[in-house]
């Protein structure tokens, strides 16, 4: 895997982890440390709304990098 993709994945993981921590601080009713505990439908909807903007940015960044990597492969003549 390309090192740029690895680093972008790591960056996204750190950012999403930080956002999830902030979400938990803002939503103390969510039990993230309990084994087998799933978020309720309402909590999941709140998380999706809370994280939606970051997720969209991450998707756009991954797509942009994929375009760069594909263009580089085409220039090199690689499959």
C-alpha positions as CSV (number, residue, x, y, z in Angstrom):
1,X,0.0,0.0,0.0
2,X,1.2,3.5,-0.8
3,X,2.7,5.3,2.3
4,X,0.5,8.3,1.6
5,X,-2.6,6.2,1.8
6,X,-1.3,4.6,5.1
7,X,-0.6,8.0,6.6
8,X,-4.0,9.4,5.5
9,X,-5.7,6.3,7.0
10,X,-3.8,6.9,10.3
11,X,-4.7,10.6,10.3
12,X,-8.3,9.8,9.7
13,X,-8.3,7.3,12.5
14,X,-6.8,9.8,14.9
15,X,-9.3,12.5,13.9
16,X,-12.3,10.1,14.1
17,X,-11.1,8.8,17.5
18,X,-10.8,12.4,18.8
19,X,-14.3,13.2,17.5
20,X,-15.7,10.1,19.1
21,X,-14.2,11.1,22.4
22,X,-15.7,14.5,22.1
23,X,-19.1,12.9,21.2
24,X,-18.9,10.7,24.4
25,X,-18.1,13.8,26.5
26,X,-21.2,15.5,25.0
27,X,-23.3,12.4,25.3
28,X,-22.6,10.8,28.8
29,X,-25.5,8.4,28.3
30,X,-23.5,6.5,25.7
31,X,-21.7,3.5,27.2
32,X,-18.7,2.9,25.0
33,X,-16.7,0.9,27.5
34,X,-19.3,-1.8,28.2
35,X,-18.6,-5.1,26.5
36,X,-21.4,-6.0,24.1
37,X,-23.2,-2.7,24.6
38,X,-24.4,-1.2,21.4
39,X,-25.7,2.3,20.9
40,X,-29.4,2.8,20.7
41,X,-30.9,3.8,17.4
42,X,-31.2,7.4,18.8
43,X,-27.6,7.4,20.0
44,X,-26.4,6.0,16.6
45,X,-28.4,8.7,14.8
46,X,-26.8,11.3,17.0
47,X,-23.3,9.9,16.3
48,X,-24.0,9.9,12.5
49,X,-25.2,13.5,12.7
50,X,-22.2,14.5,14.9
51,X,-19.6,12.8,12.7
52,X,-21.2,13.4,9.3
53,X,-19.1,16.4,8.3
54,X,-15.8,14.8,9.2
55,X,-16.8,11.6,7.4
56,X,-17.6,13.5,4.3
57,X,-14.3,15.3,4.4
58,X,-12.4,12.0,4.9
59,X,-14.2,10.4,2.0
60,X,-13.3,13.4,-0.2
61,X,-9.7,13.2,0.9
62,X,-9.5,9.5,0.2
63,X,-11.1,10.0,-3.2
64,X,-8.6,12.8,-4.1
65,X,-5.6,10.7,-3.1
66,X,-7.0,7.7,-5.1
67,X,-7.2,10.0,-8.1
68,X,-3.6,11.1,-7.6
69,X,-2.4,7.5,-7.2
70,X,-4.3,6.4,-10.3
71,X,-2.9,9.2,-12.3
72,X,0.7,8.3,-11.2
73,X,0.1,4.7,-12.2
74,X,-1.2,5.7,-15.6
75,X,1.9,7.9,-16.2
76,X,4.1,5.0,-15.2
77,X,2.1,2.7,-17.4
78,X,1.3,0.4,-14.5
79,X,-1.9,-1.7,-14.5
